[in-house]
């Protein structure tokens, strides 16, 4: 195959009855098998075909594409991508108390992959669900902690597992009123059983890798002591 050759998408006859293709899936979506076919931003990548593997709630796709390496040669590659939408996470901190407010909840994927109890201490976070990131994180923080926020500051956007998961997480920080936080929160109707955990910032840093094993939480804690509210000035 040469760099100048035209590579049309593979002619795949999808199953129109498969949820998310010709019939709506559980969230009312169709044509989920076409995502990626329109991409032209990178001339070294030519998407040939997309197979929809699952659309039960989130979306699993198998995509075949041609890729031109740095040596100029083209190769055919296949990747599975898991699309759960984009998310947002926020670090709640109190400068006077030198504290951060985390949430403790059961995470089955961590439990099945070797975590002792499955209960993880994390920053409040959630999916955008078609909202703007700033709106979504206020909603998630309120639902998970019951604490109303003042000014919310957006920090950065990061892909956390780009080898297979499409999710981009928008990171935020905001100060919280320590007097407004109390023991339990979450929306029971959504299966949330959340305990609020307040850490002194130095204890939180020391807990990374032992009691705190969530990546986004570790990242925001390190931000807090290097560039954020607890950084040495």
C-alpha positions in Angstrom: 0.0 0.0 0.0 1.4 3.5 -0.9 0.9 6.7 1.0 -1.1 8.1 -1.9 -3.5 5.3 -2.3 -7.2 5.9 -1.5 -8.5 3.6 1.2 -12.3 3.6 1.4 -14.0 2.3 4.6 -14.5 -1.5 4.5 -17.9 -2.5 3.2 -19.4 -4.0 6.3 -23.1 -5.0 6.4 -24.1 -4.2 10.1 -26.9 -6.0 11.8 -29.7 -3.4 11.7 -31.4 -5.2 14.6 -28.4 -4.8 16.9 -29.3 -2.2 19.6 -27.4 1.0 18.8 -27.2 0.4 15.1 -30.6 0.5 13.4 -32.7 0.2 16.6 -32.3 2.4 19.7 -30.2 1.1 22.5 -31.1 1.5 26.2 -30.3 5.2 26.0 -32.1 5.8 22.7 -29.0 5.9 20.5 -28.6 4.7 16.9 -25.7 4.6 14.3 -23.1 4.0 17.0 -21.2 1.9 14.5 -20.3 4.9 12.4 -18.2 6.8 15.0 -14.7 7.3 13.7 -15.4 6.8 10.0 -15.4 10.6 9.5 -12.0 11.2 11.1 -9.4 13.0 8.8 -7.4 15.1 11.3 -4.4 12.8 11.1 -3.3 12.0 7.5 -1.4 9.0 8.8 -4.6 7.3 10.1 -7.3 6.0 7.8 -10.3 4.3 9.5 -11.5 1.4 7.4 -14.4 -0.1 9.5 -16.1 0.0 12.9 -17.8 -2.9 14.5 -20.2 -2.3 17.4 -19.6 -5.0 20.1 -21.8 -3.7 22.9 -24.1 -0.9 23.7 -25.8 -2.1 26.8 -25.2 1.3 28.5 -21.7 2.3 27.5 -20.2 1.6 24.1 -17.6 -1.0 23.1 -16.3 -0.7 19.5 -13.8 -2.6 17.4 -12.2 -0.4 14.9 -9.9 -1.4 12.0 -7.6 1.3 10.6 -4.5 1.7 8.4 -1.6 3.5 10.1 1.5 5.0 8.5 4.6 4.6 10.6 7.5 7.0 10.9 9.3 4.9 8.2 6.5 5.7 5.7 5.1 2.1 5.7 1.4 1.4 6.1 0.1 -1.3 8.4 -3.4 -2.5 9.3 -4.3 -2.3 13.0 -7.3 -3.1 15.1 -8.2 -1.5 18.5 -11.1 -1.9 20.9 -12.3 1.3 22.5 -14.6 1.7 25.5 -16.7 4.8 25.3 -18.4 5.9 28.5 -18.5 9.6 27.8 -16.4 12.3 29.4 -16.2 13.0 33.1 -15.2 15.5 35.7 -13.5 15.3 39.1 -13.0 17.9 41.9 -10.7 18.3 44.9 -12.6 19.9 47.8 -10.1 21.6 50.2 -10.2 23.8 53.3 -7.1 26.0 53.7 -7.7 26.9 57.3 -8.0 23.2 58.4 -5.4 22.0 55.8 -7.9 19.4 54.9 -9.5 17.7 51.9 -12.9 16.1 51.7 -13.0 12.7 50.0 -15.8 10.1 49.4 -15.6 6.4 50.3 -17.7 4.0 48.2 -17.7 0.5 46.9 -16.1 -0.1 43.5 -16.7 -3.5 42.1 -14.1 -3.3 39.3 -11.4 -2.6 41.9 -12.8 -5.4 44.2 -12.7 -8.0 41.4 -9.2 -6.9 40.5 -7.6 -7.6 43.9 -8.5 -4.6 46.1 -9.2 -6.0 49.6 -12.6 -4.6 50.4 -13.5 -2.7 47.2 -14.1 0.5 49.2 -12.0 3.4 47.7 -11.4 6.9 49.0 -11.8 9.3 46.1 -12.4 12.8 45.1 -16.0 13.4 44.0 -16.4 12.7 40.3 -18.9 11.6 37.7 -19.9 11.7 34.0 -20.9 14.9 32.3 -24.2 13.4 31.0 -24.5 16.1 28.2 -23.8 19.0 30.7 -20.9 21.4 30.5 -18.0 20.3 32.7 -18.5 23.0 35.3 -22.2 22.3 35.6 -21.6 18.6 35.8 -19.0 18.8 38.6 -21.2 21.0 40.7 -24.0 18.5 40.3 -21.8 15.5 41.2 -20.1 17.2 44.2 -23.5 18.2 45.6 -25.0 14.7 45.1 -21.9 12.9 46.5 -21.1 15.2 49.5 -24.2 17.3 50.1 -21.9 20.3 50.3 -22.7 23.4 48.3 -19.7 25.0 46.5 -18.5 28.5 46.0 -16.1 29.4 43.3 -15.0 26.3 41.2 -11.7 26.5 39.4 -11.0 24.3 36.3 -7.4 23.0 36.3 -6.8 20.8 33.3 -8.2 18.0 31.1 -6.5 14.6 30.9 -7.0 11.3 29.2 -6.5 8.7 32.0 -6.3 5.4 30.0 -5.9 6.3 26.4 -4.9 2.9 25.3 -8.5 1.6 25.4 -10.8 4.2 27.1 -12.0 7.3 25.2 -12.9 9.2 28.4 -11.4 12.7 29.0 -11.6 13.9 32.6 -12.0 17.6 33.4 -10.3 18.4 36.7 -11.5 21.1 39.1 -10.8 22.4 42.6 -12.9 24.3 45.1 -12.8 25.3 48.8 -15.5 23.7 51.0 -17.0 24.8 54.3 -15.9 22.1 56.8 -18.9 22.8 59.0 -21.2 21.8 56.1 -19.8 18.3 55.7 -21.5 15.4 57.5 -21.1 11.6 57.5 -23.2 10.0 54.7 -24.3 11.2 51.3 -25.2 10.0 47.8 -28.4 9.2 46.0 -29.9 6.0 47.3 -32.1 5.6 44.2 -28.9 5.4 42.1 -27.3 2.8 44.3 -25.0 5.3 45.9 -23.8 4.5 49.5 -21.2 7.1 50.2 -19.3 8.0 53.3 -17.5 11.3 53.6 -13.9 11.1 54.7 -11.9 14.2 55.8 -8.1 13.9 55.5 -5.5 16.3 56.7 -3.5 17.0 53.6 -0.2 15.5 54.8 -2.0 12.4 55.8 -3.7 12.2 52.4 -0.4 12.4 50.6 1.1 9.7 52.9 -2.0 7.5 52.1 -1.3 7.5 48.4 -0.6 3.9 47.4 -2.1 2.4 50.6 -5.5 3.8 51.6 -5.8 6.0 48.5 -5.3 4.0 45.3 -7.5 6.0 42.9 -5.5 7.6 40.2 -7.4 10.9 39.7 -7.4 11.4 43.5 -3.7 11.0 43.8 -3.2 13.3 40.9 -5.3 16.1 42.4 -3.6 15.6 45.8 -0.2 16.1 44.3 -1.5 19.1 42.5 -2.7 20.6 45.8 0.8 20.4 47.4 2.8 21.4 44.3 0.8 24.0 42.6 -2.4 24.3 44.5 -3.7 25.6 47.9 -1.1 23.7 50.0 2.0 24.5 47.9 4.9 26.2 49.5 5.0 29.8 48.4 
